[in-house]
């Protein structure tokens, strides 16, 4: 009902854009023929036959219908199987007939943005386009599924000159999508997932947004309509792997293993996450007026990042796990009223199990693990 059939997009963006609606069905035909498809369907929809799902998908001719008729049920199935429920707030801050730049904290490769799409559909809104790192496009199946699912490519591992050119193109594409295609965009507020529990906006991302500016700083960012988005997981997705990366990085350079990104996607989907909460912030528009009289552009970016961070931290949902970790880390009982002994025992059991899994259960790894949860309390 809300699908915007944008089928004539400048060739300039063909190498990064998702599929137009008239390309979606051909993409679907490719993914249903993949050897991975039956396995995925059996996991997501165990009560349905493969053929039934295939027949339904082959009738889809737009990205919005794909997200509404397939991805919505798929993500809801993941939430049901691997969490203790999904809550949300802040959608009253949005208007269904406007497009926004959703700038979000980043904890899970796939689910952060996927959960947002589910909630947008359930609130009667158009879904957004989604930024997707080229390093994650590790197979034809993933590429096809991403392009059908409104994911646009962000190039990784390119030299500085190419990076500058691609950043400018990405900036122009985001502006084009919001102001001309009238579709919202989801993008993480920093490169890579937060692994230490600290959600801080990288001004490099904001500088990329500004590269397409043809007016003035404030007018440009008002047109983008930045909306901070905060997702909070009771149990950190891929927590043990994040601890492993931080632990190794303290003594040497961390080198990703082949297939590690795919493993992170799969583990983020299948592993237990406890409760999940997603909170929409308020569009940052009138607050930008304070930047009018500031001459130094770096200062403008710094203040803008602080405006985003203020909402992200304010809207973070602190779970019992965060308070438990804080008290364990500080050897205090400051937040004892925020959790039960049963919740504390559960947290400790999961922590020990996860650290044993990565074979680095020692004082340093426990400190890293606890900080991953406690840092949000320190920032509150």
N, C-alpha and C positions, 0 to 999 in steps of 0.2 A: 504493500500500500504506500510505502514511503520511497520505494526504489526510484533512484534518479538514473535514468538510462543515458549515461554519458558515453556515447560510442564514437565520438569524433574528437580525439585528443591529439594535440600537436605531436608530430613525430619526434620532436625534441626529447620527449620523455619516454620513448618506447623501450629503452634499455633498463628503465627502473620501475615503470608503472605496473600496477596490477592489471588483470584482464578487464577489458570493457565488457559490458553485458553481452554483446553479440559474440564474444569469444568464450564465454563461460561454459556453454554446453560442450564445446569441443574439448575443453580442459577436463571437464567431468568424465567424458568418455575415456580419457587417458588414465585418470586415477582409478576408475573402477576396474580397469584391466590390469592394474598393478598386482604383483604377488603379495604386497603388503595389505591391500585393501580388505580381504576376508578376515585377516587377523585383527585388524583395527575394528571392524564391524562387530566381530564376536566379543571383543572386550567392551565396546561402547554400548552395544544393543544386543545383549545375550538372548533376549526373548524374541528377536526378529531373525528372519532368514536373510541370507546374503542377497538372494535374488529380489526379495521385497525391497530392500534398501536400494539396490541398483536400479530397479524399475522406477522408484520414486525420484532418485537423483537425475536420471536421464530426462525427466520432465522439466528440470530446472533450467531457466534461461537468463537468470540475473544473479549478480553477486549477493544482493540483499536476500533473495529467495534461498540461496545456498546457505547463508548464515542463519536465516530464520528457520528453515525446514530441516537442515542437517546439523550445522554447528551448534545451534542453540541446544538441541537435544544431546549432542555429544558432550558439550561442556557441562551441562546439567548432570549427565551420567557420571562424569569424572568427579564432580563435586559430591554427588551422592555416595560414590564408592570410596572416596579417599579423604573425606573431611567430615566434620561434625556439624556442618551447616554453613550457609552463606548469608550474611546480613549486609545491609547497605544503608546509605544516607546521602543527602545533599542533592538529589536529582531535581528538587524544586528550584535549584539555582539555574537550571538550564531551560531553554525554550526549544520546543520541538522543531521550529522552523528556522533555526539558526545553526551555523556550523562553527566549530571551536577547534582550538589546538589543545588537546588533552596532553598535558606534560606530567608524567607520572613517576613516582618512585618505582624501583625495579627490583623484584625479588625472585621472580620465576620467568624463564625465557618465553614460555607460551601462555601460561595461565593469566598473568597480569592483564594483558590486553584482551584475552579471550573472555574473561569474566566480565570485563567492561562491556563487551559486545552483547553478551547475554542480558545484562541489566538494561542496556539501552533499548533492546527489543522489548523487554518486559515493561518498560516505561513508555512504550509507543513512540520511540524515536528511531531515526535512521542510524545504522551502524557507522563506524568510522573506518577510514583507511588506517593501516598499521605499518609502522616501520619494521623492517626485518633485515638483520645483518647478512651480508653476502656469505659470511663464514658459516652460516646455518643452512645455506642452500647446498646441501651435500649430496642430493640425489634428485633425479628427474621427478620422482614422486613428490618430494617436499616442495620443489619449485612450482609444480603444477597446483598442488593444494594451496600453497601460499598465494599464488596469483589469482586463483578463484576466490580466495578468502580476503580480498582487498588488501594484500600485503605488498608494499613497495620496497624496493631494494636499497639498502644503504651499503655502499662499498666499504670493505675493510681491506687491510693489508695492501695498500697502494702507496706509491712514493708521495713526497710532500707536494710536488707540482700537480700530480693527478688528484691528490686529496683536495687541494684548493678548488680545482675545477669541478670536482664531484660535489663538494660542499655547496658551491654556488648553484649547481643544477638542483640539488636536493632542496635548497632554500626556495628556489623559484617554483619547484614542484609543489612544495607544501603550501606556499602562498596561492598558487594556481588552484590547488584542490579546495582550499577553504573559501576563496573569494570568487572563483569562477565555476568550479564544479559544485560548489555549495555542499561539500562533504566535510565532516570533521576528520581530524587526524590524531592518532595516538602515537606518542614517542616518549621514550624514557628520558628522564632529566639528566642522565649521565651515561657515559659509555659503559656497558656491562652492568651486571647485577651488583647491588650492594651486598658485600659478603661479611661485613662487620656490623651490620645493623644500623649503620649511619646513612641516612638519606639526605645527601647534599647535592644541590643542583650545580652542575658544571657550567661555568660561564662560556665555555667553548661551544656548547649546544646553543646558547642564546646568541652568540656571535654568528653561528651558522644561520639561524633564523633571520638575522638582520642583513645578510648578504644580498637578499632580493629587494631590499628597501629602495624605493624610487621616490619616496616623499621625505618625511622626517621621522626620527626615532619613535616618538610617541604615537604619531598617526599610524605608523607601520605596525607597531605592536598592538594598538587598539584594534586594527583590522584583523589581526590573528586571533584575538579573543582567547588568550591563554587561560586555561582552567587547570589548576593543580589537582591531581588525582592521587589518593593514598590508598594502597592496598596493604592490609595487615593480616599476616598468617600467624596462628597460634603456635604452630610448629614450622620452622623455616624450611621451605622447599629446598631439597638437596643440601640440607644443613651440614651433613658430615663431609660432603665434598668441598664445600666452601671453607670449612675448618682446615681440611687437608691442604687446600691451595694457599691459605694464609700462613699456615705452619711452615710449609716448604719455602714460601717466599721470604720468610724472615732470615733464612740462611743461604738461599741461592735463588737463581732465577727460576720461576715456575714455567715449565714447558708443557703445553697441552698435548695429550696423547691423541693419536688418530681415533676419530669417532667419539671424542669426549663431549663435543657439543651435542651430538645426537643423543648420547647417554644422558646428558643433563635434561634434555627435553623429555625423554621417556621417563626418567626418574621423577621429574617435576610433575608429570601427569599421574604416575602410578603410586607414589609414596604418600604416606599419611601426612596430613597438613593441619589436623585439629580444626578449629573454627577459622573462618575467613571473613573479613569485613572489607568492603570497598566504600570509600567516602569521596564524593565529588566536592571539590572546592567551589569557590565563587569566581566568576570570570574577572580577571585582573584588567580593569579598564580605567575607571576613574582614578585609581591609585597611581596610574602612570603620569598623571599631571605633575607630580612632584619632580619628575625628571626634566621638565621643560627648561628650567633655568640652570641645569647642570651642564657644564661645558665639556668636562672630561668624559669621554665615551666609556672608558673602562669603569669609571665610577657608576655610570648609568647601568652597565651590565651587572655590577656588583649589587646595586640596590634592587634591581629586578630579580636577581637570583634570591635575594633575601626575602622579597615579597612572596616568591614561590615557596621557599623553604618554610616560611612562617605558617602557611596554610598546610603544607604536607605534614609538618610536625604536630600542629594543632589537631589535625584530623586523624592522626595515627591512633588506632585502637590498641590500647595496652591490655594484654591478656595476663592471666595468672603466670604464664611462663616468663613474661618479662619481669614481673615483680619477684618471682622465685629466684631468677638468675641474678637480679640485683642484690638480694639479700645474701645469696651464696657467695657472690663475688666480693662483697664488702664485709662479709662475716657479721652481718647485722640481722635484726628482725624488724627493720623499719616498716616493711610492707606486709607483715605477717597477716594482717586482717584482710589482705587482698586475695588470699589463696587458702586452700585447705591442706591438711597433711596428705590426703590422698592425691591431690594434684601435685604436691611437691614430690612424693614418691614416684609418681608416674613420670614426671620430668626427669628426675635423676636416673630412673631406669632407662628411659629413651636416650639420655645423654651418654650413659655408660655403653649402651648397646651400639650407638653410632660411632663412638670413639674406638671401641674394640673393632668395629668393622673396618676402619681405616688403619688399624694397627698403630695408633699413636695416642694411647690413653696414658697421658702423663700430666704433670702440673701445668705445663705450657699450653697443651692442647685444650685442657679443661678451661683455662683462663680465656682462650680464644673463643671457645664454645659459649661460655657464659656471657662474654662481652657482646656476642652476636645478638643476644636477647636483651641484655641489660642496658646497652647504649641508648635505646629508645627511652628508658626511664630517666637516665641522666639528662637527656635532652628535653624532657617534659617539664 
